[in-house]
Amino acid sequence: EASSRYRHVVESKEKREDLLRRQDYNMKPAGGPPRHVKDLGWLEFCPGVFRPLAHVVAASHVLSPWKWKNYYPQPWLKHVTQDHVRYSVSLYDMDEKDTSKVHEPLATFGLNPYPIHHNSMDLAIIHLKSEEAALKHMQSLGVEMLHLTDNHRMFNRGDEVTFEGFELTDDHYEKLEKLNDEMQSELQKKRSEQEDIRVFVPYEIKGNLIFASAERFLAQTEAPLPEGVCGGPVIDSDGKVCGIVEGIVPVDHKEKDMAGAAAFIPYFKLREFINDAEKGMLQKIVPDTLFDKVVDLKQGKSLNEKSTSHNISGDQSLQSNVEEGLNMDRLFEDMIQSIRKSHSPEQVEAIIGTIEREKEVVLDIVEREGGDLDEIIARVRTKTRQRQREILKELEAAELDQAEIVKEKEYDDSSVDVSNNDNRK
């Protein structure tokens, strides 16, 4: 009765939750012309609340140096793990005229501590915390999101590209002339082997393509790229990202034309990596059966076409659960039949009623409070046993009272009999 009385409240809540779920899914592509479903990005199948709006691309050795022992031989680094690391990204004004402020960031934003690394290349992506608010703040500071070069774009030898990043200036006191004497003195006092006080400043240089392969591009620059540019973007003439800086060819390379050239991972390899990373992200977000259906759609299959890529382990697990449920039903029926043989119909009905009542109580607790099912069942069963003991005690007390009454009556009857006998005598 209570449930039917407030049924409209429940229905209203369910409709609202369903509406919110629908709003979490973008029913249209993020932008651009209509596309076939197989051409959608992996994360376009993901609820909007879980979908990042931007990837922060970086060099893997910058985000997780302990993974690159050849780059960093320091013995203490082997004790560092992901749990010891916090990430952030800072914005600098490339056009800052005040030399005392050029090293100060305009803003710093936190990053989630879960970078995704390429399995072989020096490449990784990571994502912003509080992404929507962070992107709005960046936009207010004049930051524009960069996009990858289109796959159909062709490059030729001699094409100009721009390398952007940060220059590590270990000798910044003489080289930059950006800090006054007081600040220099303060920084020099802080210098120690344990504290890193190096200064990074914005850096930009142009280069021309001299070599291209399926794995990397090379570009000749006026001077070798400095330390600190690794992971920075390489911008093409259209203002798009055509690659990510990987490093430089050794300046003593035997091929003089390549010596000191800048090496970068091309846009098509970067797109492959991001595609694989987004696929892995989707797999962690949605159920296996839904992910398998997305894989089918991406392969050009229709929504109702039988899949060959269904999650086998998931199907086996589901079948196992079904079989287990059927076995439990058979065991329950066998138990009831056994009880019927040794108990009266009234007793059997009482036992079944107790079982049904316990089931309803368990389901009610699970719905209202949640928790471990076995623990809830044990709690309900204990309460039932306690109530049974109370009932037995009440019955015993009632029988005892009845027995006393019967004895009194028997005593009275015997007295009468005796008196009768006396009368007969």
JOWO-V364173 format. One record per residue. N is the residue number from 0. RES is the residue in one small letter. SS is DSSP state (@ for helix, = for strand, . for the rest). PSI is psi in degrees with one decimal (NA if undefined). OMEGA is omega in radians with two decimals (NA if undefined). Layout:
# JOWO-V364173
N/RES/SS/PSI/OMEGA, N/RES/SS/PSI/OMEGA
This chain:
# JOWO-V364173
0/e/./-43.3/3.14, 1/a/@/-37.4/-3.11, 2/s/@/-39.0/3.13, 3/s/@/-30.5/-3.13, 4/r/@/-37.6/-3.11, 5/y/./19.4/-3.11, 6/r/@/-36.1/-3.12, 7/h/@/-31.1/3.10, 8/v/@/-43.8/3.13, 9/v/@/-44.8/-3.13, 10/e/@/-40.7/3.11, 11/s/@/-41.6/3.12, 12/k/@/-42.6/-3.14, 13/e/@/-41.8/3.12, 14/k/@/-40.4/3.14, 15/r/@/-42.5/3.12, 16/e/@/-39.4/3.11, 17/d/@/-40.0/3.11, 18/l/@/-41.8/3.12, 19/l/@/-37.9/3.10, 20/r/@/-41.8/3.14, 21/r/@/-37.1/3.14, 22/q/@/-26.7/3.12, 23/d/@/-23.2/3.12, 24/y/./126.8/3.04, 25/n/./115.8/-3.11, 26/m/./-12.8/3.12, 27/k/./155.8/3.04, 28/p/./159.2/-3.07, 29/a/./-28.8/-3.14, 30/g/./174.6/3.12, 31/g/./-174.6/-3.10, 32/p/./160.7/3.10, 33/p/./143.8/-3.12, 34/r/./156.6/3.04, 35/h/./151.5/-3.07, 36/v/@/-32.0/-3.14, 37/k/@/-15.3/3.14, 38/d/@/-2.3/3.09, 39/l/./151.2/3.07, 40/g/./155.7/-3.10, 41/w/@/-42.4/-3.05, 42/l/@/-5.2/3.03, 43/e/@/-9.4/3.03, 44/f/@/3.3/-3.01, 45/c/./143.5/3.04, 46/p/./137.9/-3.06, 47/g/@/-30.4/-3.09, 48/v/@/-22.9/-3.13, 49/f/@/-1.9/-2.99, 50/r/./117.7/3.08, 51/p/./144.6/3.13, 52/l/./-18.9/-3.10, 53/a/./148.7/3.01, 54/h/./134.2/2.99, 55/v/=/112.6/-3.06, 56/v/=/137.9/-3.12, 57/a/=/172.9/3.03, 58/a/./138.8/-3.13, 59/s/@/-37.9/-3.08, 60/h/@/-17.7/3.08, 61/v/@/-41.9/-3.11, 62/l/@/-37.0/-3.09, 63/s/./75.0/-3.06, 64/p/@/-25.3/-3.13, 65/w/@/-15.5/3.08, 66/k/@/-10.2/-3.04, 67/w/./74.1/-3.07, 68/k/./-27.4/3.11, 69/n/./-27.8/3.11, 70/y/./-36.9/-3.04, 71/y/./93.5/-3.09, 72/p/./-0.7/-3.09, 73/q/./128.5/-3.06, 74/p/@/-30.8/-3.09, 75/w/@/-20.3/-3.06, 76/l/@/-24.0/-3.12, 77/k/@/-16.2/3.12, 78/h/@/-5.7/-3.11, 79/v/./136.6/3.08, 80/t/./178.0/-3.13, 81/q/@/-28.7/-3.12, 82/d/@/-19.7/-3.09, 83/h/@/0.9/-2.93, 84/v/./140.6/2.98, 85/r/./138.9/-3.06, 86/y/=/148.8/3.02, 87/s/=/161.9/3.08, 88/v/=/134.9/-3.09, 89/s/=/147.3/3.10, 90/l/=/134.3/3.12, 91/y/./150.7/3.11, 92/d/./109.2/-3.12, 93/m/./-22.3/-3.08, 94/d/./13.7/-3.13, 95/e/./125.3/-3.12, 96/k/./-26.3/3.14, 97/d/./107.7/-3.04, 98/t/./-19.7/3.13, 99/s/./-10.9/-3.11, 100/k/./-3.8/-3.03, 101/v/./-27.3/-3.12, 102/h/./-3.1/-3.11, 103/e/./129.3/-3.13, 104/p/./148.2/3.05, 105/l/./-35.2/3.13, 106/a/=/155.5/3.10, 107/t/=/134.3/-3.08, 108/f/=/138.3/3.12, 109/g/=/149.1/3.09, 110/l/=/148.6/3.08, 111/n/./142.3/-3.05, 112/p/./39.7/-3.10, 113/y/./69.3/3.11, 114/p/./150.6/3.08, 115/i/=/121.3/-3.03, 116/h/=/145.7/2.97, 117/h/./144.8/-3.06, 118/n/./-11.9/3.13, 119/s/./-29.1/-3.12, 120/m/./159.3/3.11, 121/d/./71.9/-2.97, 122/l/./140.3/3.13, 123/a/=/159.8/3.01, 124/i/=/155.5/3.14, 125/i/=/166.6/-2.99, 126/h/./154.6/-3.10, 127/l/=/143.1/2.91, 128/k/./150.6/3.14, 129/s/./55.9/-2.91, 130/e/@/-46.5/-3.06, 131/e/@/-45.8/3.13, 132/a/@/-40.2/-3.14, 133/a/@/-43.0/-3.14, 134/l/@/-36.7/3.09, 135/k/@/-41.7/3.11, 136/h/@/-44.0/3.11, 137/m/@/-43.0/3.14, 138/q/@/-37.8/3.12, 139/s/@/-22.4/3.11, 140/l/./3.5/3.09, 141/g/./11.9/-3.14, 142/v/./135.1/3.08, 143/e/./137.4/3.12, 144/m/./133.4/3.13, 145/l/./147.2/-3.13, 146/h/./155.6/-3.12, 147/l/=/150.4/3.03, 148/t/./142.2/3.11, 149/d/./145.0/-3.09, 150/n/./-29.2/-3.09, 151/h/./-6.2/-3.13, 152/r/./133.0/3.13, 153/m/./138.3/3.12, 154/f/./150.3/3.12, 155/n/./159.2/3.09, 156/r/./133.5/-3.14, 157/g/./-11.4/3.12, 158/d/./140.7/-3.09, 159/e/=/136.7/3.05, 160/v/=/161.1/-3.12, 161/t/=/130.6/3.10, 162/f/=/128.9/3.13, 163/e/=/147.6/3.13, 164/g/=/-143.7/-3.14, 165/f/=/143.8/3.11, 166/e/=/128.9/3.09, 167/l/=/115.7/-3.06, 168/t/=/88.8/-3.14, 169/d/./-30.2/3.12, 170/d/./49.1/-3.00, 171/h/@/-18.8/-3.09, 172/y/@/-46.8/-3.12, 173/e/@/-35.0/-2.93, 174/k/@/-38.0/-3.01, 175/l/./-32.0/-3.11, 176/e/./42.5/-3.07, 177/k/./-8.4/-3.12, 178/l/./138.6/3.13, 179/n/./173.1/-3.05, 180/d/@/-38.1/-3.11, 181/e/@/-43.7/-3.14, 182/m/@/-39.7/3.11, 183/q/@/-45.5/-3.12, 184/s/@/-40.9/-3.13, 185/e/@/-41.8/3.13, 186/l/@/-37.8/3.13, 187/q/@/-34.4/3.10, 188/k/@/-33.6/-3.10, 189/k/@/-15.4/-3.06, 190/r/./128.7/3.09, 191/s/./170.5/-3.14, 192/e/./-26.0/-3.09, 193/q/./-21.9/-3.02, 194/e/./128.1/3.14, 195/d/./111.0/-3.12, 196/i/./23.8/3.11, 197/r/./153.1/-3.11, 198/v/=/129.6/3.05, 199/f/=/134.4/3.12, 200/v/=/151.8/3.13, 201/p/=/143.9/-3.08, 202/y/=/142.5/3.11, 203/e/=/137.6/3.10, 204/i/=/147.7/3.14, 205/k/=/155.8/3.11, 206/g/=/170.7/3.14, 207/n/=/136.5/-3.09, 208/l/=/135.2/3.11, 209/i/=/-13.5/-3.07, 210/f/=/145.7/3.10, 211/a/=/139.1/3.06, 212/s/./-179.1/-3.14, 213/a/./-16.5/-3.07, 214/e/./-35.2/-3.08, 215/r/./158.6/3.03, 216/f/=/153.3/3.03, 217/l/=/142.9/3.10, 218/a/=/139.2/3.11, 219/q/=/130.5/3.12, 220/t/=/163.0/-3.14, 221/e/./-33.6/3.11, 222/a/./150.5/3.11, 223/p/./143.7/3.13, 224/l/./137.5/-3.13, 225/p/./166.0/3.04, 226/e/./136.5/-3.13, 227/g/./-9.9/-3.13, 228/v/./-16.3/-3.10, 229/c/./132.3/-3.11, 230/g/./-5.2/3.13, 231/g/./161.1/-3.11, 232/p/=/150.4/2.99, 233/v/=/120.1/-2.99, 234/i/=/131.7/3.11, 235/d/./-176.1/-3.07, 236/s/./-14.9/3.11, 237/d/./3.1/-3.14, 238/g/./15.7/3.13, 239/k/./163.0/-3.09, 240/v/=/113.0/3.13, 241/c/=/1.8/3.11, 242/g/=/174.1/3.11, 243/i/=/131.1/-3.08, 244/v/=/129.2/3.12, 245/e/=/-34.8/-3.13, 246/g/=/-154.9/3.11, 247/i/=/155.1/3.00, 248/v/./136.3/-3.13, 249/p/./137.1/-3.09, 250/v/./-18.1/3.12, 251/d/./21.7/3.13, 252/h/./143.9/-3.08, 253/k/./-28.6/3.06, 254/e/./102.3/-3.04, 255/k/./-33.1/-3.12, 256/d/./-23.5/-3.12, 257/m/./-17.4/-3.06, 258/a/./126.5/3.12, 259/g/./1.4/-3.11, 260/a/./151.4/3.11, 261/a/=/131.6/3.11, 262/a/=/136.0/3.09, 263/f/=/150.5/3.12, 264/i/=/123.4/-3.04, 265/p/=/161.4/-3.04, 266/y/@/-36.5/-3.10, 267/f/@/-31.7/3.04, 268/k/@/-36.7/3.10, 269/l/@/-40.6/3.12, 270/r/@/-39.6/3.09, 271/e/@/-44.4/-3.13, 272/f/@/-45.9/-3.14, 273/i/@/-38.4/3.11, 274/n/@/-45.8/3.13, 275/d/@/-38.2/3.14, 276/a/@/-42.2/3.13, 277/e/@/-35.8/3.08, 278/k/@/-44.6/3.11, 279/g/@/-37.5/3.10, 280/m/@/-44.6/3.14, 281/l/@/-39.5/-3.12, 282/q/@/-32.0/3.13, 283/k/@/-20.4/-3.03, 284/i/@/-44.5/-3.02, 285/v/./159.9/3.09, 286/p/./155.5/-3.08, 287/d/@/-41.6/-3.11, 288/t/@/-38.3/3.10, 289/l/@/-40.7/3.12, 290/f/@/-41.6/3.12, 291/d/@/-37.5/3.13, 292/k/@/-37.0/3.08, 293/v/@/-41.5/3.09, 294/v/@/-43.0/3.11, 295/d/@/-45.0/3.14, 296/l/@/-40.6/3.12, 297/k/@/-24.1/3.10, 298/q/./2.5/3.08, 299/g/./7.2/3.13, 300/k/./155.3/3.09, 301/s/./163.2/-3.05, 302/l/./-33.3/-3.08, 303/n/./2.6/-3.14, 304/e/./140.7/-3.12, 305/k/./132.1/-3.05, 306/s/./145.8/3.00, 307/t/./0.6/-3.06, 308/s/./17.6/-3.13, 309/h/./151.3/-3.13, 310/n/./103.2/-3.04, 311/i/@/-45.3/-3.13, 312/s/@/-37.2/3.11, 313/g/@/-42.3/3.11, 314/d/@/-42.4/3.12, 315/q/@/-39.9/3.12, 316/s/@/-41.5/3.12, 317/l/@/-45.2/3.12, 318/q/@/-40.2/3.12, 319/s/@/-41.3/3.13, 320/n/@/-39.5/3.12, 321/v/@/-46.9/-3.14, 322/e/@/-40.5/3.13, 323/e/@/-40.6/3.12, 324/g/@/-42.4/3.11, 325/l/@/-41.2/3.11, 326/n/@/-41.3/3.12, 327/m/@/-39.9/3.10, 328/d/@/-42.9/3.13, 329/r/@/-42.1/3.11, 330/l/@/-40.2/3.14, 331/f/@/-44.2/3.13, 332/e/@/-41.7/3.12, 333/d/@/-39.7/-3.14, 334/m/@/-42.6/3.13, 335/i/@/-42.3/3.12, 336/q/@/-40.2/3.12, 337/s/@/-39.3/3.13, 338/i/@/-38.4/-3.12, 339/r/@/-29.2/-3.11, 340/k/@/-29.0/-3.03, 341/s/@/1.8/-3.12, 342/h/./159.6/3.10, 343/s/./159.2/3.11, 344/p/@/-37.5/3.12, 345/e/@/-40.7/3.13, 346/q/@/-40.9/3.13, 347/v/@/-44.8/3.13, 348/e/@/-36.9/3.12, 349/a/@/-40.5/3.13, 350/i/@/-46.7/3.14, 351/i/@/-39.2/3.11, 352/g/@/-39.7/3.10, 353/t/@/-43.2/3.13, 354/i/@/-45.7/-3.13, 355/e/@/-40.8/3.14, 356/r/@/-43.2/3.12, 357/e/@/-39.5/3.14, 358/k/@/-44.0/3.13, 359/e/@/-40.5/3.13, 360/v/@/-42.9/3.13, 361/v/@/-48.1/-3.13, 362/l/@/-38.3/3.12, 363/d/@/-43.1/3.13, 364/i/@/-42.7/3.13, 365/v/@/-42.2/-3.11, 366/e/@/-40.0/-3.07, 367/r/@/-41.0/-2.99, 368/e/./-26.5/-3.03, 369/g/./-171.5/3.11, 370/g/./-178.0/-3.12, 371/d/./127.3/-3.05, 372/l/@/-44.4/-3.13, 373/d/@/-39.8/-3.14, 374/e/@/-39.9/3.13, 375/i/@/-43.4/3.12, 376/i/@/-44.1/3.14, 377/a/@/-39.0/3.14, 378/r/@/-44.1/3.13, 379/v/@/-42.1/-3.14, 380/r/@/-39.6/3.10, 381/t/@/-42.2/3.13, 382/k/@/-38.4/3.11, 383/t/@/-46.4/3.13, 384/r/@/-40.7/3.13, 385/q/@/-42.4/3.13, 386/r/@/-37.8/3.12, 387/q/@/-42.2/3.13, 388/r/@/-39.9/3.11, 389/e/@/-41.6/3.13, 390/i/@/-42.0/3.13, 391/l/@/-41.6/3.11, 392/k/@/-41.7/3.10, 393/e/@/-41.3/3.12, 394/l/@/-42.5/3.11, 395/e/@/-41.8/3.12, 396/a/@/-40.3/3.12, 397/a/@/-41.1/3.12, 398/e/@/-38.7/3.13, 399/l/@/-43.5/3.10, 400/d/@/-42.5/-3.14, 401/q/@/-39.7/3.13, 402/a/@/-39.8/3.13, 403/e/@/-41.1/3.13, 404/i/@/-43.8/3.13, 405/v/@/-42.9/-3.13, 406/k/@/-40.9/3.12, 407/e/@/-42.2/3.13, 408/k/@/-41.7/3.12, 409/e/@/-40.9/3.13, 410/y/@/-42.9/3.13, 411/d/@/-42.0/-3.14, 412/d/@/-41.1/-3.13, 413/s/@/-34.9/3.12, 414/s/@/-40.2/3.13, 415/v/@/-43.9/-3.12, 416/d/@/-41.0/-3.13, 417/v/@/-46.1/-3.12, 418/s/@/-37.3/3.11, 419/n/@/-41.9/-3.14, 420/n/@/-40.5/3.14, 421/d/@/-38.0/-3.13, 422/n/@/-39.3/-3.12, 423/r/@/-35.2/3.09, 424/k/./NA/NA
